[in-house]
């Protein structure tokens, strides 16, 4: 093969577009930006619309202290997403493994799109399932390289969209923080799922999936789980100093 042919082959096989930073550089930049926030408190208004479930609009107060202390104060019951809550990028970055491509996301205002597999160890399903039984889970992260914040995460199960997180930011005291976050969940064909095949498999596998679904709080007889969780953030107080006692669990 000629030198030109070798060069062309190398360019075609490279997963990272020319001029774009590596995943490590992107990750470090995003975490460094978030690390400038030593603490904050914020009011959050939550709205939930989901298959077979309704929750009235809820207001909660959230306290955060670097690196991973968080407290949510609310009266009564409230649903709050665990992943990517309040713009914390650590939960989203630890999901991704085996990065396949890093490209310019022109449709997202020239941001960076990171595509890869979801780390199986980060999947919290509450039941032991072997690696062979886990379907292929893919993830795309969109990163705004002007501010180094994650603006979107999209997760796919065997190429079918499962959920997405969209984050709209504002600037408070020179810090880029979420103004509104929307979680969109859409899982179809649940009634046919098994642990070995998300779109149908042996009936004797169905019992294992039923156990997983029920343990996770879902009705496995539903054919679709879909809905949205919207959170609006206001009245930020950033880097004012929060005492550790606020994070002590009350009896």
N, C-alpha and C positions, 0 to 999 in steps of 0.2 A: 504493500500500500504506500502511496506517495505521502510526503510530509503534509501536503495540503489535505489529503484525505484523512490522515490521522488527526489533524487540527480540527476539521469539520466534525469528525466523530466525537472528539473530546468536547466540543462545544455543545453538541446535541445531547450528550449524556450528562452534562453538568446540571444538578438539580437547583442551583442558585443562579438567578439571573445576574449578568454582569453589573457591577456597580452597587449591588445591594449587600447589606451587612449580613454576617452569619447569624444563626439562631442564638448563639452564645452572646454575641454583641447586642442583639435586639433584647434578649432576656435581661442582660445586665443593665441596659439603658432604662428599660421599663421599671425594673425593681429599684434602680437608683432614684428615678423620679418619684415613685411611690414612697421611698424611704425618707424623702424630705418632709413627709407628714409624720411628725412624732406622736401626735394625738389629735383627736377631734371628737366633738359631739355634734349630732345632727338630728333633726326631726324628719321622720319618714312617713309618708302616706302610702298605704298599700291597698291595692285593689286586685281581687282574684276572681277570675271566671274560668271554671274548669269543668270537664265532663263529670256529671253526677255530684258536683260540689259547688256550693256558693258560700262566700264569706263576705259579710258587710265590710264596707270601707273601714280600714283600721289605721290608727296613728300610733307610732312607736317612737321611742328615743333610743338612739344608738350611741354608744361610747366605744372609742377605739384607742389603743395605745400600742405603739411600735414594740415588738414586731408582729405579734399575733394575738394580743389581748382584745377581746370584744365582749361587750355587754349590751343586751337588748332589754329595755324596760317597756313593758306593756301591761295593760289590764285585760284579762281574759285571754282568749285564744287568738293566735295569729300565725299565718303561714309565711315563713321567710326562707328564700332559697339559700342553700348552703354554699353553692359554687358561685364565685365572682361577686358575692354580695358587697355592696357599697364600693365597687370598683377595685377591690383587692385583687391584683393580678397574680398573686402566688398560686391560688387555687386553679386558675386557668392554665398557667404555664406548666404546672406539674402534671396536667392531663396529657400533654403532648409528648410523644416519643417517636423516634425514627422519622425525623423530618424528611419529607419527600421532595417538597419544592418550596422555594421562597421567591415570590414574584411581586411585581408592582400591581396593585389593585386599582386600576384606572377608574373603575366604577365606584370606588370608595374615595374619590378625591386624591388619587395618587398615593394612597397608603400602601403598606406592605401586607401581603397575604402569606401566612405560613400554613402549609398543609402537612399533615402527618397522621400517624396512628395514635389512638388513645392508649395511654399506659394502662394495662389491665389491672395493675396493682392499685390504681387510683379509683377504680370502679367500686363504689360502696353499695352493694346490693344486699348485704346482710346474710347471705347464704353462701357456703362454700361451693364453688363451681370450678371444674377443671378447666385448664387453658383450652383443651380441645372443644369444650362446649360453648366457649365464648365466640359470638359472631364477630366479623370484622367491624371495628368501630373507628371511624375517621373523624378528624377535626380540622377545621379551618379557623385561624385567628387573624383578625384584621387589626393592624397596629398603625396608629397615627404617628408618623415619624417626626412631625413638627413638635409634638408635645410628649411623645413616647408614652402613650396610654393605649390600652386595648379598647377598641370601640365595638367589636363584634366577635362573637364566638359561635360557630355552627358545628353541630355534631351530627354525624350520619351513621346509620346502622345498615351495613351492606348497601350503601349508596342511597338509602332512603333517609330523608331528614328526620331527626328525632327531636331536637330542640335547638333553639338559638337564643343568644343573649345580645341585646343591643343597648349600648350605653351612650347617652348624650351628655356631654360635659359642659361645665362652666368654670370660670376662674374666680376663686375666693382667696383674698390675701396672697395673691401671687401663685396659688396652688391650683392645679387642674383637678377638679373633683366632679363626681357624677351629679347631674341635674335631674336626670330621669333614666331609669333602667327598665327594660322590658324583657321578660322571659317568655318565650313562645314555645309551647310543648305540643307536639303532634305525632302520636304513635298510632299507626293504623294496623288492623288485622290481629289484634291481641288475642282474639278467640282461637286463632290457629297456631299461636306460638308454642314452641317447645324450647327446652334448654339447648338442644342441638341444632335447631333450625328456626330462625325467627319468622319464617313464612310457611311453616307446616312441617311436621315430622311424625315419627312413630307415636301412636297414642300412649304407649307406656312412658314416654318422655314428658307427657303433658302434666302428670302429677307433680314432677319436680318444678316445672315452671309455675304451676299454681301456687306452690309453697313460697317461691321467690316473690311472686306478685303480691300475695297476701301479706307477707312479711314487710314488704315495702309500702303497704297501705293502699294498694290498688285492688280493684275488683277484677280478677282475671276473666270474668265472663263478659266484661265490656269489650266490644270490638274495637273501640278507639278511645284513647286517652288524649284529650286535646284541651288547650286553654292558654290563658295568658296570666302572668303576674306582673303588674305595673307598680313601680315604686318611684315616688317623687320626693326629692331631697330638698330641704330648706333649713334656714337658720343655722348654718355651719358656724362652729367655733373651732378654729384650727390652731394648733400649737399654743394653747393657753395653759397647758399643764393639767393633767388629770391624775388624781391620787390613786395608787394601786388598790386602795380599799374598795373602790367602786366595782371592781371585778370579782370580789369575794362572793361566792354563792351564798344566798340567804337560806336559812333553814325553813 
